[in-house]
């Protein structure tokens, strides 16, 4: 049913719950997993300011990949670096490029307050994805 699963992670506590559920589903269905982390930045006075969690993107993705591999799940990682506001589109593009049958992500992440005002990443992914989306609370 779900041969390929995309798991979007952002380093938030919600994202940690997502990983455990994704490992379980991937094992049940024998799915290959792509883990994507979209790191937003803003340009400020000629420099890029990282808007992500304090953990480096590579460390975050490698830690998640280790969890999948320890659970016996074939997983690969991808990091996208984008300007603020482009995260939903990047998740959708990675899902399409990896031919994912399911996207798993947290219902709220690092930008919780901003999402209440502007419409969250999860909401945008749900509305524009071409495959099912599982939101974890």
N, C-alpha and C positions, 0 to 999 in steps of 0.2 A: 504493500500500500504506500509506504513512504520510503522509497529507495534512497532519496537524498534529502537531508534536512539541513536548513540553514539556522544557526543559532547566533543571534545578535547579542553581544555583551558590551556593557559599558563600565563595569567595575562597581556598580551600585549593589547594595544588599539584595535588591530585587533580582538583579542579574545572577547572583549566586543561587537563588532558588531555581531560576530558569535552567541552570546547568544541570542540576540533579534530575530534573524532570526530563530534560533532553537526553541525558545518558540512558535513563530508563527506557524511553521510547525508542531510541536508536538500537538498543540491545534487543528489544522485543521485535522490532521490524527488520533487524539486520541492516540498518541504514548506514550509509556513509554520511559524515557530517562535515559541514564547512562552518567554522567559527569566524564571525566577522566582528571587528571592533572598528567603529567609525570615530576618529578623533577629530574634534572640531578645534579650530583656531581662529583668532581674529588678528588682523594686521593692526599694530599700534606703534606709531612713531618709527616706522621702518623695520620693525621686528615682528615676528610671529609670536603671539601669546597663546600658549596651549590652554584650552578650556576643559581638558579632560581631567580624569582623576589623577591623584599624585603618583600613581604607579605608571612607569613607562609602558607604552602601548605593547611593545614586544614582550615584556614580562607578563602583562595581563593575559595576552593571547597564549603565550607558552604555558602558563599555569592552567588555563582552561583546557588546552590540548592535552596536557598531562593527565587531567582528570578523566577525559574521554578515553585516553589510551589505557589508563589503569583499569577502566571499566570494560576493556576489550572492544572498544569502538574505534573504527577507522576514522580519523579526523584530520583535517587540514585547516590552517588559519589564513586569514587575510586581514590586513589593516588598510583602512582608507583614511586619508587625511584631507579634510574639507573645510571650507569656510562655514561659519555658523549658519545653521538652518538647512543645510543640505544632507543631513543624516538620513532622513526617510528615503530619499531618492537613491542614496548609495546602498542602503540595505536592499531595496527592491532590485537594483542593478546587479548586485552580487547574487541574489536569489535567482534571477533570470540567467545570469552567466554560468551558474553552477547547476542549472536545471533542477532546482530544488522543488520538491513536492510539498514541503511544509516549512514555514518560518516559525521559529519559537523565540519569543522575546518577553521581557518584562512589561507589565502594563504601565509602569512609571519608572523612570531612571534618574540619572544625575540631574536632569533639568526639570525637576518636578514643579517648581513654582512657575517657571516660564511656560511650561506646558499647559498650566491651568488658564493662562491668558491667551496663548497663541495656538493652541491645539497641539497635542503631544505627538512625539515621534510615532508611538504605537498607533495612535488614531490615524495618522497619515499613511502608515504602512498598511493597515487594515483596509483602508479605502482604495489604495492603488495597487496592491499586490495582485498577481494573477494566480496565486496558489493560496491554500488555506493558511491562516495565521493563528497560532496558539499563543494567547497572552497569559502570562503567569502573574498572579497577584502575590 
